[in-house]
């Protein structure tokens, strides 16, 4: 029973037990009237069997160590000490980073973000990093690695992409040369006036969406229609295949549909030509292609 | 031999080192050359040497000239019959001691605990020769060049240095500065080896990656930025590891950038608690949980004992639990107060650290 708003031991068997008290959505925490060494708050009851200091983990809410600062997050920074988060990635064992995205930080909640990288090759282990920046200078860096894998074929832009199966890619490595025929010689002279060295790809296959791990045959024609607009939007794209091949391309010819097998559950192939226009692992080329979001004030 | 040789203009060099004056000559084969060097101010001859050689250079020995002095030079050549050509046109040159370039924040085998580093260096030249341009290079452990700062120009208003980034963890690199002075004297710091070690392996990462199987990598950030506020300001820190909140009304509070949907527990490590006062408070604006430090005498004739009380208020009740009484701690004794809640029941324990 309650007496003067307190649970008292005046009657029932369990009246002396502690009252269950539910207080939700706590948004204010204070410590006072002491010399405080550390304040640690967690969502994990097991962590309270450990001695301080406890390593920050996914259950940690707040950890103030008062080491000459009032910082209580998991980075030794205040909001005034960063204005940008930069996401970079590179193949493991390579040196050059590709800058993938710059995320302006104005409030602390900006630090909780999710981004999708559509440009990683298959069968490749990548190292990703996020680094804090202030006035264009990179500060602390956090890294993690992951193996990129996928089935079949994807053609990607920055925020969208399409999936293909039964794809045939026919690459042609191109160069330009001139054959000069001298008047007094038996053999011609070949002149290479440019450094051109790029692939053009003839891509043919069935483009169909995966919905809940099943091919959406009913909506396939809508998917293809949408993809035609995608292919002809005059923007650079990344083509990547499950064997690890990856190209930065532009679509340079008409998109053709082959419905000769349409009676077999609407089986339709699409055919288009793509021309390699740059290095898919080069930040500047990806930026010029409009595929990465970089704060140009911070990119030189 | 009516033709005269042409001396190639000399970049200043260190007079403590031997040097070769290169020249060109288009007449008969050269069998010997004669180099005449004079002080450019006094016109006193300091060198007039004939060297028998087919080579198109005239060597001078180290320490023949002096650093910081401007000289002029002429050269003639001799053919197989020892016929001397006319003297070349005069060239003017300087001798300057070797510039000294040293990293000021990097020593060999230093460990850099970051993925980037702002390398700074000092430049000195005994004869006052000014630095014009420089680059800082990064090399891998096999001294293959990885990156460079690009050409940077020295000016009086900014410190010498540049930032290189992209270091991999647990990797060895070399850094090196090269450049030139205003009179094109080369500078070189040599290779300085260093190691990078910036992330301790941890099971939980602030950067979460997921291969989504649909051709994408999902990148999620677990970076949490929370900063408290002290009242009154400024904060008083003790040995840079604790904060002194013993003054009346002094507190640190956190009221933004976090949300505790349903509190499970907290730990406070502190000392010198003020008796009968609230040492911690958790609130959602309506209800609150507070922890108080209390003193009491529980047995007649015994000393006072210390204990902590937790009050958890909601709209209809207050849950109150107390810690086991203990001897009153000294001001220097740290105490850890652990509170956890399981099924809405709070548990309070206190340990001496």
Interface residues (C-beta under 8 A of the other chain):
Chain A: X2 X5 X6 X7 X18 X19 X20 X21 X22 X23 X24 X25 X26 X27 X28 X29 X30 X31 X32 X33 X34 X35 X36 X37 X38 X39 X40 X41 X42 X43 X44 X45 X47 X48 X51 X52 X54 X55 X56 X57 X58 X60 X61 X62 X64 X65 X66 X67 X68 X70 X71 X72 X73 X74 X75 X77 X78 X79 X85 X87 X89 X95 X96 X97 X100 X107 X108 X109 X111 X112 X113 X114 X115 X116 X117 X118 X120 X126 X128 X129 X130 X131 X137 X138 X139 X140 X141 X142 X143 X144 X145 X146 X147 X148 X149 X150 X151 X154 X156 X161 X163 X210 X240
Chain B: X114 X115 X116 X140 X146 X147 X163 X165 X166 X168 X169 X198 X199 X202 X203 X204 X205 X206 X207 X208 X209 X210 X211 X212 X213 X214 X215 X216 X217 X218 X219 X220 X221 X222 X223 X224 X225 X226 X227 X228 X229 X230 X235 X237 X238 X240 X241 X242 X243 X244 X245 X246 X250 X251 X252 X253 X254 X255 X256 X257 X258 X259 X260 X261 X262 X263 X264 X265 X266 X267 X268 X269 X270 X271 X272 X273 X274 X277 X278 X279 X280 X281 X282 X283 X284 X285 X287 X288 X289 X293 X312 X313 X314 X316 X317 X318 X319 X320 X321 X334 X336 X338 X339 X340 X341 X342 X343 X344 X345 X346 X353
